Amino acid sequence: MVEARKPGSLPQHGVKGVYYAGHWTPLKSNDIEDFTTPQSPSSERCDGDCESCPNNQRSRSRNNAAKEDGSYDVVIIGAGCIGNAIARELSKYTLSVLLLESADDVSSGATKGNSGIVHAGYDDKPGSLHAKYCWPGNQMFEQLDRELRFGYQKNGSLVLASNDKEVEVLKDLLERGKKNGVKNLRIIDKKELFELEPAVNPKNIAALRSPDAGNVIPYEFAIALAENAVDNGVELRIRREVSGVKKGDDGLFTVTARHWEPKEYLDSKGSSTTRLVLGLTILNVIVAAASPHLPFLVDPSNPGQPSPIYSAVLALVISAVWVFLSKSSSFNPSDSFQKLVEMAKDPVGSGGSGISVKEMLTGGSGSWEANKGETVGVENIKAKFVVNAAGGYSDKIANMIGDHSFKIKPRLGDYILLNRNQGHLTSHTLFPCPDPVLGKGVLVQTTLWGNLILGPTARDVHKPEARDMSVESVQRYILNKCSKLVPTFDPKETIHAFCGARAKSDRGDWIIEHSEVDKNFVHVAGIDSPGLAGSPAIALEVVNLLKESGAKFVKDPNFRPNRAPIITPKDGMRGLKMKPIDQAVSGGGKGEDEKVMATNVVCKCEKVTELEIVTAMRRSLPIDSTQAIRKRTRAGMGHCQGDPKGYNCECRVKAIIARENKQAVKGVGGRPWPATTTLTERWIGKDEREQLQNRKENGE
């Protein structure tokens, strides 16, 4: 009998080593230096003092990629893993590219709410686009992680069979995988299965093993892509919800985007914000009235539309306004760190109402509805080509140019996340035999960071009985199905639950093509699982489609593929200090301050340091919320989930964000609640833990 693993026996990313390019790299190995100090990284540190600092640019990157006439070669709508992979691929060329995201950060939609599996592609229908791009994309991840250092583990997957009928299904999957070009697949017997995974259900008699399957933290992957793209010249604007796309007589699209900001932030600015926004509106009206006398303000090929020059000038004015707002905030540089922490709002962990499916399609907890956003400007952006990578909203974007060739039919996937002390139960990603209708089914997987993740469901929004499942039914379904794979997990170790909306289309396959209305408009839509795995290969195909549309691709000799990591691997508490708030002080500068920041623990559970948070803040993507820092550093993602009665890490993070952005701490965004969770409280008590145990035991 194979001895069961013990808690902590499997490597965890960032703990005495890292997963790098698919493989475990111990802290004391020769390869660790290549991970921590890449050659010629694109992600150079910013000291936070210059006028062009990203922290002085609200809701956008500090660079302006527009051409001299104010237009762009390519506008990409949607900054999930697909849009970001495309942006990064286009950044290798001398193109002017703008990436638009409706939410308050990149990777806020389906990319944030999924398993993070880099599938091999053995179960995709041969001849489908799923099959065409999954395996090639899978094979690109090792090199991508060598360059971008987001953390990639090639842990392999197992599809379990508990009877002879299911073994026949494994044989069918094996043949399907061969047709799809997937390598190294084989069926293993019970003896080998339990040597690999001693905790799986003893009823299982065989498994299909795919050693090339892997896993990432999906939002960390997407952030790395976006960061490197922006470092190489792509311009990013967040909180821009596209409300219209129109083709002009000049052959250019005008993409209209509504710029919104959270009410909480605007309230922290006081009446000055209202006056400035009103002033901008009045300026716009005056210029429009004067346009007959100032013809250069109007697009001659498209009467009634602003010229690229006017659009560019207005965008610069808006940027200048936001720079002014950042500097005119109530932030007082003399406030102590302790005072900032005390002024910060405590995290919310009970009450409230969850976000709707509609909100999930435009950024989920990062959408303007969820943040009670208010419009602060409308931007008209000119571009020769548009790439529609808007996920759950991509059919609405297509409709804007009169293209009604597909419809998105969202499928909800619910998950339950367990503490790190459960991650030893499997090293592979475990699947049941696939359901003929619902596909892969629920899974059990250890994440890169050592947590055990259970799920997802597959609830089609257009089916009321699935869409409207009760919280109890969702939890029973996940816990019961997963217990058939690994019976011994402890549901009382649940620390988090969430849901993602997958952008399935009514075509039943991915949509990667020129629009039937206009060949300069490219759809990358309906990208459900295994879209993350296929994303780098899909990006290459988009380049081909844009070439067919006439885009000119010239390699950029200054492209820098390498990105430095944000996280620093830790050796326990060695060199780290957990300090009371009144002693947790650094000046936020360089030299000696950096040494202090490198030792100052901000998040106790995950051992996140002040330096890691400051490093993330001073990269090229705009950050103004604890949720954005949470996705980059894991601050608040540990077993206490940022409990204010403990180390109060969320308020500490808010204080650092306020200091770095020179803004009022009350205007710093916090982690949303309840968002998409099925838990009644963020910090669940004994009764709810017992309830979860009961739901596991009593089944569906």
C-alpha positions in Angstrom: 0.0 0.0 0.0 1.3 3.4 -1.0 1.8 5.8 1.9 -0.3 8.9 1.8 1.4 12.3 1.5 1.6 14.6 4.4 0.5 18.3 4.5 3.2 20.5 3.0 5.0 17.6 1.3 4.5 19.1 -2.2 6.4 22.2 -3.3 4.5 25.5 -3.1 5.3 28.4 -5.4 7.2 31.1 -3.5 8.0 28.8 -0.6 11.7 27.9 -0.7 11.6 28.0 -4.4 9.4 28.6 -7.4 7.8 26.9 -10.4 9.7 28.2 -13.3 9.2 27.2 -17.0 7.1 24.3 -15.9 9.5 22.8 -13.3 10.3 23.2 -9.6 13.4 25.4 -9.0 14.6 25.3 -5.3 15.7 28.5 -3.6 19.3 27.3 -3.3 19.6 26.0 -6.9 21.7 27.7 -9.6 18.7 28.5 -11.7 17.0 30.6 -9.1 19.1 33.7 -10.1 17.8 33.4 -13.6 14.2 33.6 -12.2 14.8 36.5 -9.9 17.2 38.6 -12.1 16.3 38.2 -15.8 18.6 39.7 -18.4 17.3 43.0 -19.9 13.9 43.0 -18.2 11.2 45.2 -19.7 9.7 45.9 -16.3 12.1 48.5 -15.0 11.4 50.1 -11.6 9.9 53.6 -11.4 10.9 55.7 -8.4 7.4 57.2 -8.3 8.6 60.8 -8.5 8.5 61.8 -12.1 5.5 63.6 -13.7 5.0 60.7 -16.2 5.0 58.1 -13.4 2.2 55.5 -13.9 1.0 56.3 -10.4 0.3 59.8 -11.6 -1.9 58.5 -14.5 -5.3 57.5 -13.2 -6.8 54.5 -15.0 -4.3 54.3 -17.8 -0.7 53.4 -18.5 1.8 56.3 -18.6 2.6 55.9 -22.3 0.7 57.2 -25.2 0.9 54.9 -28.2 -1.1 57.1 -30.6 0.3 58.1 -33.9 0.9 61.8 -34.8 -2.7 62.2 -36.0 -4.0 60.8 -32.8 -5.2 57.5 -34.3 -4.0 53.9 -33.7 -3.2 51.0 -35.9 -5.0 48.5 -33.7 -7.5 48.8 -30.8 -8.0 45.7 -28.8 -11.3 45.5 -26.8 -10.9 43.3 -23.7 -7.9 42.8 -21.4 -8.3 39.2 -20.3 -5.8 36.5 -21.1 -6.9 36.5 -24.8 -6.7 40.3 -25.3 -3.5 40.5 -23.4 -1.8 37.7 -25.3 -2.8 39.5 -28.5 -1.5 42.8 -27.2 1.8 41.2 -26.2 2.2 39.5 -29.6 1.5 42.8 -31.4 4.0 44.6 -29.2 6.8 42.7 -31.0 6.1 45.0 -34.0 6.2 48.7 -34.8 2.4 49.1 -34.5 0.5 51.6 -32.4 -1.8 49.6 -30.2 -4.4 50.5 -27.7 -5.8 48.0 -25.2 -9.2 48.9 -23.7 -10.7 47.2 -20.6 -14.1 48.0 -19.2 -13.3 46.9 -15.6 -11.0 48.5 -13.0 -8.0 46.2 -13.8 -6.9 43.7 -16.4 -8.0 40.0 -16.0 -11.2 40.9 -14.2 -13.6 38.8 -16.1 -13.5 35.1 -17.0 -9.8 35.1 -16.7 -10.0 35.7 -13.0 -12.7 33.1 -12.3 -11.3 29.9 -13.7 -9.1 26.9 -12.8 -5.9 28.1 -14.5 -5.4 24.8 -16.2 -3.1 24.6 -19.2 -5.0 21.8 -20.9 -3.2 19.4 -23.3 -6.2 19.1 -25.7 -7.0 15.4 -25.7 -10.7 15.8 -25.2 -11.4 18.5 -27.8 -13.4 17.6 -30.9 -11.0 16.8 -33.8 -11.2 19.5 -36.5 -12.5 22.1 -34.1 -10.7 25.4 -33.3 -10.5 24.2 -29.7 -8.3 21.3 -31.0 -6.4 23.4 -33.5 -5.0 25.8 -30.9 -5.0 24.1 -27.5 -2.0 21.7 -28.0 0.2 24.3 -29.8 -0.7 26.9 -27.1 0.2 24.4 -24.4 3.6 23.9 -25.9 4.4 27.6 -25.8 4.0 28.0 -22.0 7.4 26.9 -20.9 9.1 29.5 -23.0 6.5 32.2 -22.1 7.3 31.6 -18.4 11.0 31.7 -19.0 10.4 35.2 -20.4 7.5 36.5 -18.2 8.0 34.7 -14.9 4.4 34.4 -13.9 4.8 30.9 -12.5 4.0 27.8 -14.5 3.8 24.2 -13.2 3.7 21.3 -15.6 2.0 19.0 -13.1 0.1 16.7 -15.6 -3.5 15.6 -15.5 -5.3 12.3 -14.9 -8.8 11.4 -16.1 -10.0 8.7 -13.7 -12.0 5.6 -14.5 -13.9 3.6 -11.9 -15.3 0.8 -14.1 -14.7 -1.0 -17.4 -17.2 1.2 -19.2 -15.2 4.3 -18.2 -12.0 2.6 -19.3 -13.5 2.5 -22.8 -14.1 6.2 -22.6 -10.4 6.7 -21.7 -9.5 4.7 -24.8 -11.7 7.0 -26.9 -10.0 10.1 -25.3 -6.6 8.6 -26.1 -7.5 8.2 -29.8 -9.0 11.7 -29.9 -5.8 13.2 -28.3 -3.7 11.5 -31.0 -5.9 13.0 -33.7 -5.4 16.4 -32.1 -1.6 16.0 -32.1 -1.3 15.6 -28.3 1.9 13.8 -27.3 2.8 11.5 -24.4 -0.7 10.3 -23.6 -1.1 6.9 -22.1 -3.5 4.9 -20.0 -2.1 3.7 -16.6 -3.4 0.9 -14.4 -4.5 1.0 -10.8 -1.1 0.2 -9.4 0.6 3.1 -11.2 -2.3 5.4 -10.5 -2.0 4.9 -6.7 1.8 5.2 -6.8 1.3 8.7 -8.4 -1.8 9.7 -6.4 -2.3 7.7 -3.2 -5.3 9.9 -2.0 -7.6 9.2 -5.0 -10.8 7.2 -4.5 -9.8 3.5 -4.2 -12.7 2.6 -6.5 -10.7 3.9 -9.5 -9.1 1.2 -11.6 -7.3 3.2 -14.3 -6.5 6.7 -15.6 -5.6 8.6 -18.8 -2.3 10.4 -18.0 -1.3 13.6 -19.8 2.1 14.7 -18.4 2.1 17.9 -20.5 -0.9 19.5 -18.9 0.0 22.2 -16.4 -1.4 25.0 -14.3 -0.9 28.7 -13.7 -2.7 31.3 -11.6 -4.7 32.7 -14.5 -4.8 36.4 -13.5 -1.1 36.4 -12.8 -0.5 35.0 -16.3 -2.7 37.7 -17.8 -1.1 40.5 -15.8 2.4 39.4 -16.9 1.2 39.5 -20.6 -0.3 43.0 -20.2 2.6 44.3 -18.3 5.2 43.2 -20.9 3.0 44.5 -23.7 2.7 47.9 -22.1 6.5 47.9 -21.4 7.0 47.4 -25.1 4.7 50.3 -26.2 1.1 49.1 -26.0 -1.1 51.7 -24.4 -3.6 50.5 -21.8 -6.8 52.3 -20.6 -8.9 50.6 -17.9 -12.4 51.7 -16.8 -13.3 52.2 -20.5 -16.6 50.6 -21.5 -17.1 50.6 -25.2 -20.5 52.0 -26.1 -20.1 52.3 -29.9 -18.0 51.4 -32.9 -18.5 53.1 -36.3 -16.6 53.0 -39.6 -15.9 56.4 -41.2 -15.5 57.3 -44.8 -11.7 57.6 -44.1 -11.5 53.9 -43.6 -11.0 54.3 -39.8 -13.1 53.0 -37.0 -14.3 55.3 -34.3 -14.5 53.4 -31.0 -16.5 55.3 -28.4 -15.6 54.5 -24.8 -17.2 55.8 -21.6 -14.6 56.5 -19.0 -15.9 55.8 -15.5 -14.4 56.1 -12.0 -15.7 54.5 -8.7 -18.0 56.6 -6.6 -15.9 56.0 -3.5 -12.9 57.5 -5.3 -14.8 60.5 -6.6 -16.3 61.1 -3.1 -12.8 61.1 -1.7 -11.9 63.9 -4.1 -14.7 66.2 -2.9 -16.4 68.8 -5.0 -13.3 69.7 -7.0 -13.9 66.5 -9.0 -17.4 67.5 -9.9 -16.3 71.0 -11.0 -13.5 69.7 -13.1 -15.7 67.1 -14.8 -18.3 69.7 -15.4 -15.7 72.0 -16.8 -14.6 69.3 -19.2 -18.1 68.8 -20.4 -18.6 72.6 -20.9 -15.3 72.7 -22.8 -16.5 69.9 -25.1 -19.7 71.8 -25.8 -17.9 75.0 -26.5 -15.5 73.3 -28.9 -18.3 71.6 -30.7 -20.1 74.9 -31.2 -17.0 76.5 -32.5 -16.2 73.7 -34.9 -17.7 75.4 -38.0 -15.1 78.2 -37.5 -12.3 75.7 -36.6 -12.5 73.1 -39.3 -9.5 71.1 -38.1 -11.6 70.0 -35.1 -14.0 68.1 -37.4 -13.3 64.9 -39.3 -13.8 66.0 -43.0 -14.5 62.4 -44.2 -17.1 61.9 -41.5 -19.1 65.0 -40.7 -20.4 65.2 -37.2 -17.5 63.2 -35.8 -14.5 64.7 -34.1 -11.2 64.8 -35.9 -8.3 62.6 -34.7 -6.5 65.8 -33.7 -9.4 66.9 -31.5 -9.8 63.4 -30.0 -6.1 63.3 -29.2 -6.1 66.8 -27.6 -9.2 66.0 -25.5 -7.6 62.7 -24.3 -4.5 64.7 -23.2 -6.7 67.2 -21.4 -8.5 64.5 -19.6 -5.2 62.9 -18.6 -4.0 66.2 -17.3 -7.2 66.6 -15.3 -6.6 63.2 -13.7 -3.0 64.1 -12.9 -4.2 67.3 -11.3 -6.8 65.3 -9.3 -4.2 62.9 -8.1 -2.1 65.8 -6.8 -5.0 67.8 -5.4 -6.3 65.0 -3.2 -6.5 65.2 0.5 -3.4 63.0 0.9 -1.0 64.5 3.4 2.6 63.3 3.0 3.3 64.0 6.6 0.6 61.4 7.7 2.3 58.5 9.4 1.7 54.9 8.2 -0.2 54.2 11.4 -2.5 57.1 10.7 -3.2 56.0 7.1 -4.0 52.5 8.3 -6.3 53.8 10.9 -8.1 56.1 8.4 -8.6 53.2 5.9 -11.9 51.5 5.8 -12.0 48.0 7.2 -12.7 45.2 4.7 -16.3 44.1 4.4 -17.1 40.4 5.0 -20.8 40.1 5.5 -24.1 41.3 4.2 -24.7 43.0 0.8 -25.9 41.5 -2.5 -23.8 39.6 -5.0 -23.1 40.8 -8.5 -25.3 39.9 -11.5 -24.4 37.8 -14.5 -24.6 41.0 -16.6 -22.0 42.6 -14.3 -19.8 39.5 -14.7 -19.7 40.0 -18.5 -18.2 43.4 -18.1 -15.7 42.9 -15.3 -17.5 41.3 -12.5 -16.6 42.8 -9.1 -14.4 45.3 -11.1 -17.3 46.5 -13.3 -18.7 50.0 -13.1 -22.0 48.8 -11.7 -20.4 46.8 -8.9 -18.2 49.9 -8.0 -21.1 52.4 -8.4 -19.2 54.0 -11.1 -19.8 57.5 -12.5 -19.0 58.7 -16.0 -16.2 61.2 -16.0 -15.6 61.4 -19.8 -16.3 60.0 -23.2 -13.5 59.2 -25.6 -13.6 58.8 -29.4 -10.7 56.7 -30.5 -9.7 56.2 -34.2 -8.2 53.0 -35.4 -7.5 51.2 -38.7 -8.2 47.7 -37.2 -10.3 46.5 -34.2 -9.8 43.2 -32.4 -12.9 42.1 -30.5 -11.7 40.1 -27.5 -14.4 41.3 -25.1 -15.3 37.9 -23.7 -18.9 37.7 -22.5 -19.6 41.1 -24.1 -18.1 40.2 -27.5 -21.5 39.7 -29.2 -22.6 43.1 -28.1 -19.4 44.6 -29.5 -20.0 42.8 -32.8 -23.6 44.1 -32.9 -22.2 47.7 -32.9 -20.9 47.2 -36.4 -24.1 45.4 -37.6 -22.6 41.9 -37.1 -25.1 39.5 -35.6 -23.4 36.3 -36.6 -23.1 34.9 -33.1 -24.5 35.1 -29.6 -22.7 34.6 -26.3 -24.5 32.1 -24.0 -22.6 32.4 -20.7 -21.9 29.3 -18.6 -21.3 29.9 -14.9 -18.6 27.9 -13.1 -18.6 27.9 -9.3 -15.5 26.9 -7.2 -14.6 26.2 -3.6 -11.0 27.0 -2.5 -9.4 25.1 0.4 -6.5 26.0 2.6 -2.9 25.2 1.8 -3.0 22.3 4.3 -5.2 20.4 1.8 -2.9 20.8 -1.3 -0.9 17.6 -0.6 -3.9 15.5 -1.6 -3.0 15.6 -5.3 -0.1 16.7 -7.5 -1.9 16.1 -10.8 -5.1 17.8 -11.9 -7.8 15.1 -11.4 -10.8 14.8 -13.7 -13.7 12.3 -13.8 -14.7 10.7 -17.0 -16.2 13.5 -19.1 -20.0 14.1 -19.2 -21.4 13.9 -22.8 -23.3 17.2 -22.3 -21.4 19.1 -19.6 -17.9 18.2 -20.7 -14.9 17.8 -18.4 -16.9 18.0 -15.2 -15.7 19.0 -11.8 -12.0 18.7 -10.9 -9.7 18.5 -8.0 -6.4 20.4 -8.3 -3.6 21.8 -6.3 -2.9 25.3 -7.3 0.5 26.7 -7.9 0.5 28.2 -4.4 -0.5 25.0 -2.7 -4.3 25.4 -2.2 -6.8 22.7 -3.2 -9.4 24.0 -5.6 -12.7 22.2 -6.2 -15.1 22.7 -9.1 -16.4 24.0 -11.4 -20.1 23.7 -12.0 -21.4 24.2 -15.5 -24.6 26.3 -15.1 -25.9 27.6 -18.5 -27.5 31.1 -17.9 -30.1 30.4 -20.6 -31.4 27.4 -18.6 -33.3 28.7 -15.5 -32.9 25.5 -13.6 -29.1 25.7 -13.8 -28.8 29.5 -13.5 -31.0 29.7 -10.4 -29.5 26.8 -8.5 -29.5 27.6 -4.7 -26.3 28.2 -2.8 -26.8 24.9 -1.0 -27.3 23.0 -4.3 -24.2 24.5 -5.8 -22.1 23.6 -2.7 -23.5 20.1 -2.4 -22.9 19.4 -6.1 -19.2 20.5 -6.0 -18.4 18.8 -2.7 -20.1 15.5 -3.6 -18.6 15.3 -7.1 -15.1 16.1 -5.8 -15.3 13.6 -3.0 -15.8 10.9 -5.6 -12.3 11.8 -6.9 -10.5 12.5 -3.5 -12.6 11.4 -0.5 -10.4 12.7 2.2 -10.4 16.5 1.7 -11.7 18.5 4.6 -14.4 21.0 3.5 -14.1 22.7 6.9 -10.8 24.1 5.5 -12.7 26.2 3.0 -11.3 29.8 2.8 -12.9 31.2 -0.3 -15.6 30.5 -3.0 -16.1 32.3 -6.3 -17.8 32.0 -9.7 -16.7 32.8 -13.3 -18.8 33.3 -16.4 -17.4 31.4 -19.4 -18.1 33.0 -22.8 -19.6 30.1 -24.7 -21.1 30.9 -28.0 -24.1 29.5 -29.9 -21.8 28.2 -32.6 -20.3 25.6 -30.2 -16.8 26.5 -31.2 -14.4 29.4 -30.8 -14.8 32.3 -33.2 -11.5 33.5 -34.6 -12.2 35.3 -37.8 -12.7 38.5 -39.8 -16.1 39.9 -39.2 -18.5 39.2 -42.1 -19.3 42.9 -42.1 -15.7 44.3 -42.3 -12.4 42.4 -42.7 -10.6 45.1 -40.6 -12.7 44.0 -37.6 -11.4 40.7 -36.1 -13.5 38.6 -33.7 -11.8 36.5 -31.1 -14.9 35.5 -29.3 -16.6 32.6 -27.6 -13.3 31.5 -26.1 -14.3 29.1 -23.4 -12.2 26.3 -22.0 -9.4 25.5 -22.9 -9.0 29.1 -24.0 -6.2 29.9 -21.5 -4.1 27.1 -22.8 -4.8 28.1 -26.4 -4.3 31.9 -25.8 -0.7 32.2 -27.1 -1.4 30.2 -30.2 -4.6 32.2 -30.8 -2.6 35.4 -30.6 -0.4 34.2 -33.4 -3.5 33.5 -35.5 -4.7 37.0 -34.9 -1.5 38.4 -36.3 -2.1 36.3 -39.5 -5.7 37.6 -39.7 -4.5 41.2 -39.4 -1.9 40.6 -42.1 -4.6 39.3 -44.4 -6.5 42.6 -43.6 -3.6 44.6 -44.8 -1.9 45.5 -41.5 1.9 46.2 -41.9 4.0 44.1 -39.6 7.6 45.3 -39.1 9.6 43.7 -36.3 10.5 46.1 -33.5 14.2 45.8 -32.9 13.7 47.2 -29.4 11.3 44.5 -28.2 12.2 43.2 -24.8 10.7 39.8 -24.0 11.8 39.4 -20.4 9.8 40.5 -17.4 11.1 40.4 -13.8 8.8 38.7 -11.2 7.0 40.6 -8.6 7.1 37.9 -5.9 10.2 37.0 -4.0 10.6 33.4 -2.9 10.8 33.1 0.9 12.7 30.7 3.2 10.3 30.6 6.0 10.5 33.8 8.1 14.2 34.2 7.5 15.0 37.9 6.9 11.3 38.9 7.5 9.8 40.9 10.3 6.1 41.3 11.4 5.7 44.6 13.1 3.0 46.5 14.9 1.5 49.2 12.7 3.2 52.0 14.6 6.6 50.4 13.8 5.9 49.2 10.3 7.5 52.3 8.7 9.5 52.9 5.6 10.0 56.1 3.6 8.9 54.3 0.4 12.2 55.4 -1.3 15.3 53.6 -2.5 18.5 52.4 -0.8 17.9 51.9 2.9 14.2 52.2 2.5 14.2 49.3 0.1 16.0 47.2 2.6 13.4 48.0 5.2 10.6 47.3 2.8 12.1 43.9 1.9 11.8 42.8 5.5 8.5 44.4 6.4 5.7 41.8 6.2 2.4 43.3 5.2 0.4 40.1 4.8 1.1 37.6 7.5 -0.4 34.5 6.0 1.2 34.8 2.6 4.4 36.6 3.9 4.0 39.4 1.4 6.4 42.2 1.9 6.0 45.9 1.5 8.7 45.8 -1.2 6.6 43.3 -3.3 3.6 45.6 -3.1 5.7 48.7 -4.0 7.3 46.8 -6.9 3.8 46.0 -8.3 2.7 49.6 -7.8 5.7 51.0 -9.7 5.3 48.7 -12.7 3.6 49.9 -15.9 0.0 49.0 -15.2 -2.3 51.3 -13.2 -3.2 50.1 -9.7 -5.5 51.8 -7.2 -7.2 49.0 -5.3 -6.3 46.2 -2.8 -8.0 43.8 -5.2 -5.4 44.6 -7.9 -2.5 44.2 -5.4 -4.1 40.9 -4.2 -4.0 39.5 -7.7 -0.3 40.5 -8.1 1.2 39.7 -4.7 -1.4 37.4 -2.9 -1.8 40.0 0.0 -5.1 39.0 1.6 -5.3 35.6 -0.1 -4.2 33.4 2.9 -6.2 31.4 5.3 -7.3 34.5 7.3 -8.5 36.3 4.2 -7.4 39.7 5.5 -9.3 39.4 8.8 -9.1 42.9 10.4 -9.1 41.3 13.8 -5.8 39.7 12.9 -2.9 41.4 11.1 -5.3 43.8 9.2 -3.3 43.4 6.0 -6.0 45.0 3.7 -5.8 48.3 5.6 -2.0 48.1 5.5 -2.1 47.6 1.7 -4.5 50.5 1.4 -2.1 52.7 3.3 0.8 51.8 0.9 -1.4 52.4 -2.2 -2.4 55.8 -0.8 1.2 56.7 -0.2 2.4 55.5 -3.6 -0.4 57.2 -5.5 -0.4 60.2 -3.3 -4.2 59.9 -2.9 -6.7 59.9 0.0 -6.7 56.5 1.6 -10.5 56.6 1.8 -10.5 56.6 -2.0 -8.5 53.4 -2.3 -10.6 50.5 -3.6 -11.1 47.5 -1.3 -11.8 43.9 -1.9 -15.4 43.5 -3.0 -18.0 41.5 -1.0 -19.9 39.3 -1.5 -19.1 39.4 -5.3 -19.8 35.8 -6.5 -19.2 33.8 -3.4 -21.5 31.1 -2.1 -20.3 31.6 1.5 -22.4 33.7 3.9 -19.3 35.4 5.4 -15.8 36.1 4.3 -14.5 34.8 7.7 -16.7 31.8 8.1 -17.4 30.4 11.6 -17.7 27.0 13.1 -21.4 26.6 12.1 -20.8 27.2 8.4 -17.8 24.9 8.4 -19.9 22.1 9.9 -22.6 22.9 7.2 -20.0 22.4 4.5 -19.0 19.1 6.0 -22.6 18.0 6.1 -23.1 19.0 2.4 -20.1 16.9 1.4 -21.3 13.8 3.3 -25.0 14.0 2.3 -24.4 14.5 -1.4 -26.5 16.2 -4.1 
